[in-house]
Amino acid sequence: MSDVNNELKNILEAALLVAGQPLTIDRMLALFPEDSRPSRDEMRAALAQLDEDCNGRAVELRQIDHGYRLQTRERYAEWVTRLNEERPVRYSRALLETLAIIVYRQPVTRGEIEDIRGVAVSSEIIKTLLGREWIRQVGQREVPGRPVLYGTTRGFLEHFNLRTLDELPPLAELRDVEKLGAGLGLATGPAGDADGVADSGVAPDGGVEEGTQAGADSQDQTTASRDSGDGPVDAEADAAHAHAEAAGSGAV
């Protein structure tokens, strides 16, 4: 690699280290004045060299959607996470089931999520997922009432360390919501919290549990099953809990 390209590699490494989000090639090109802007081929070559330089180091170059970021490797998550003294946020099974259905069935309406889960979906769960910027409104179903359609965001890919949704495990390999939560790096609340409703938002161990709401939205939190018991959970819901703990743990 020439001195010029080596300097380009160093510039990109510095930018990726301080960026708070993945950078696309277009965003990295914008760092340079027009009269000295490298070509796309030069950018890709510099990124490839940076990726090679990271071999054997604690950091890696990771592509997320159309962007790139430098992050710590997953194997060092055990030590890096100790820098954060806060307790991990805990999520209810209902939130993970809802997220899974959106991920695997998108675009999907709230009513369709409820049909799959067999219970009503709390407004607080949708609000939490929107607030985390893991899902967004992608349109409206052209049926009476024109219900909102939900899909995942680029922020979902970034948080869970996925290049594309194709990296998610196929449904045939996932049968347990608890496993999906562990795989995506999401701690879960009490196992009995099947509908996402708890007396408070605090899990028994003191961790904060999201996707729950105490006393409010009583209609949204109704757990009347459309079939029987607590309501059947489709394969998408069984899937949403097994790709979570390892996936987001390496990001810096």
N, C-alpha and C positions, 0 to 999 in steps of 0.2 A: 504494500500500500504506500502511495506517495506521501510526502510530507503534508501536502495540501489536504489529501483525504484523511490523513491521520488527525490533522487539526479539526477537520469536519466531524470526525468520529468523537473527538473530545468535546466539541461544542454540543453535539447531540446528547452525549452522556450527561453533561452538566445540566442541560435543559430538562432532560427526563428525570434527573435526580430532584429537581426543585418543583417540577410540575405537580399540581395536586390531582391530576387526572391524566388518562392516556392522551398522547398527542398524535394526531394524524400527520401524515407526510405533508399535507397542505399547511397545517399549523406550524410544523417545523420549518418549512420553506419560508414562511412569513417572517422568521427570525432574521433573515438575511436581506440586505438591500437588493433591489432589483438588478443593479449592475454587477453584483457579485454573487448572485443566487446560484447555488449548485443545481445540477439537473436531478430529475427524479431517480435516474439510474445511479448517480453518485450517492444520493441519499440512501437508496436501498443497499448499495455496496457498503456504505459506512455502518448502517444498522446491522448488516450481516457480520461485519468485522467485530462490532461491539458485542453481538450475541456470542460470537466465538471467543472473545476475550473473557466473557463471563464464565466460561467453562471452569469448573473447579472452585468458583468463588461462591460466597454466600448470597449473592444477588444474581438475578437472571433478567433477561429481556423478554418480556411477555407481550404478545399481540392480543389486544382486546378489541373485537369488532374490527374497525379500520384504524385503530390507534395502537400506540406502543407505550409501555411503561416499564420502568425498572422497579423490581420488587424483591424482597427477601424470599429465599426458597422455602418451600413448605416445610422441609425437614427442620428448619430452625424456628418454627412458629412457637414451639414450647418455651423457648427462652425469650423471644421477642415479646410475646404476649405478657410476660411478667413485668414489662415496663408500664403496662396499663394497670393501675391499682383498682380501677372500678370493676365491680362485678359484671359479668356478661349479661346482656339483655336476654331475657327468656321469652320465648314465644309459645303461644298456645297451639295445641294440635289443630284447632279449627283454623287458625291463621295459616299454618303450613299446608293444610289441605286446600284452602282457598287459593293460596299461591300456586300450588302444584297444578290445580285445575286450569288456572289462567295460563301457566307456562305451557302445558301440554295440549290445551284446547283452544288457545287464542286464535282469533278474537272471540271472546265469550261474554255473555251478559250475566248480570247478577242472578237473574232468574234461572239461567242454565246451570250456574254454579250450584244453586240451591237444589235443582233437580238431581244433580249428580251426588251431592252430599246427603240429600234426604232431609236436611234441616235448614232453617233460615240462616242467612249470613248476616252477622252483626254489621251495622254501619261503621262501628269503630274499627273493625278489621279492614274494611275497604279504605277507611281514612288512614289507618296505619300504613298500609301498603303504598298508598298514594304519597303519604308524607315521607316515606323512605325512598321515594322515587324508584321503586322496583316495578311498579305498574303505572299505566297512564290510560286515559280515555283515547281510543283510536278511531271512534266513529259511533254510529248508532245503527241498530238493526232496523231494517225497513219493514217493520211490522207495526200493528196498532200499539200506540204508546211510545214507539221508537226508543226502546231501552238502550242505555249506553253500552258500548262494547269496550272491553278491557284487554290490554296486551302488555307485554313486558317492555322494558326500556333498556337503553344502553347502560344506564346506571345499574340495572340488574346484572348485566354481564360483567361490569366492572367490579361490583361488590363480591360476586361469587367467582371471580377469576376465570371467566369463560371467554373464549375467543368468539364463539357463536353458540347458538342454542343446540346445534348438532353435537356439542360436546357433552350434553346432558345424557345420562344413561337411558337406554330404551326402557319403555314401560315394562317389557317382559322381564327385565332384570330387577325391577323394584316392586316389592309387594308390601312394604311396611313404611308408613309415614315416619315412624321414629328413626328409621335408618336414613331416610332422605334428609331429615333435619340434621342428623349427625354428619352426613356427607357434605352438606352445604355450609356447615359451620354455625348452625343456629341451635342454641340451647332451647330446650322445650320446657313448658310448664308442667303441672301435675298431669299424670296420665289420665286421670278421670275427667279432665276438662275437655270433654268431647265436643262441646258446642262453643267453646271459646268464652264462656261466661264464668266469672269467678266472683267470690264475695269482695275481693279487692284486686288491685293490679299487681300485688306483690306475691311472688312465689314463696312457698314454705321456707326455702333456704335464704330468703332475703333478697334474691335477685329480682330485678324489675321485670314483670311479665307484660309484654305488649300484646295487642290484639284482644284485650279484654275490656269490659266496661261494667262497673258496678251500679246496678239499680236503674240505669238509663236504657233508652231504646228497648223497652220491654217487648214490643212487638217484633223488632228485628232479632231479638235474642230468644224468641220462642223456639223450643226444641221439638216441637211436634213432628214426628217422623212421617214422611210420605209413604213409607212402607211399613216398617215395624221396628220396635225397640228404639235404639239411638239413631237408626237410619243407616243404610248401607253406604259405604264409601267406595267410589269407583276406582279403577286402576290408577287414574291420574292423581287422586287424592292419596292413595297408597304410595304413589311415587314421590310425593313432595317432601320427603323428609330424609332422603338418603344420600344426597350429593353435597350437603351443606357445611360441615365443620372443616374439612380439609380445603375446600375450594376457596373460601375467602380469607384464609388465615395467613397467606403469604404476602399480601399486599402491603406496601409501605405507604 
